[in-house]
């Protein structure tokens, strides 16, 4: 089974490389190829295809269906799609289906931590430990001493953090919990990597679910003292304030193109 390992330096540079999953047998056999995609990857996939067809007008037509999680791989295995864009590697059971699966890296999608802290300008600094503590429910207040120590010039309110998560089977949740598992052996053993809200069972936090990234952005913007994870492009497009995160070297990082590019240099494919 192929595996991917990365040393992430930039923000939730738990930016996980999405993979192209291709079944060597069982293709749709249709004149129009079918691509399963996650909502998180859809803009990039469709923009890439639009550029390709503009340059190659005789290229085969491609239609898109948006599904989530394991369903993307299952659609390929069942011959309903020719390939799929995924954010989690196929399961051992899927690899043992009798069909040959091949993976190729396609995209890096940064996930950031957005927040709504009234009357506070600028970007807050968070640590990897704080992120784990907040989503585990162990850090519940905005004026927590650990948060205050990282932001000494900011007057933090004595308000509870309203923690937001994604509902359904979400690539953003998979990417985010992959980061938390890399940040903390404790998180990895207690929660691990998952893509559905049920994975947060055991967290003592007061969690509110959001259907997709645009709704996550809208909820953050309309909910004072909230915090949630979402893709960088949606955060920027909706003007959501997002945090800097201290990396393993103690350096505060932001998800700028240069930082993401440096991370890509450290990606190892086994």
Secondary structure as UniProt FT lines:
FT   STRAND          4..5
FT   TURN            11..12
FT   STRAND          16..23
FT   STRAND          33..37
FT   HELIX           39..55
FT   TURN            57..58
FT   STRAND          62..66
FT   HELIX           70..77
FT   TURN            78..79
FT   STRAND          83..86
FT   HELIX           92..95
FT   STRAND          101..109
FT   STRAND          111..115
FT   TURN            118..119
FT   STRAND          125..127
FT   HELIX           128..136
FT   TURN            142..143
FT   HELIX           145..150
FT   TURN            152..153
FT   STRAND          162..166
FT   HELIX           171..183
FT   HELIX           185..190
FT   HELIX           197..200
FT   TURN            201..202
FT   STRAND          207..210
FT   HELIX           213..222
FT   TURN            224..225
FT   STRAND          226..231
FT   HELIX           232..237
FT   TURN            238..239
FT   STRAND          244..246
FT   TURN            248..249
FT   STRAND          252..253
FT   HELIX           257..264
FT   TURN            265..266
FT   STRAND          268..269
//
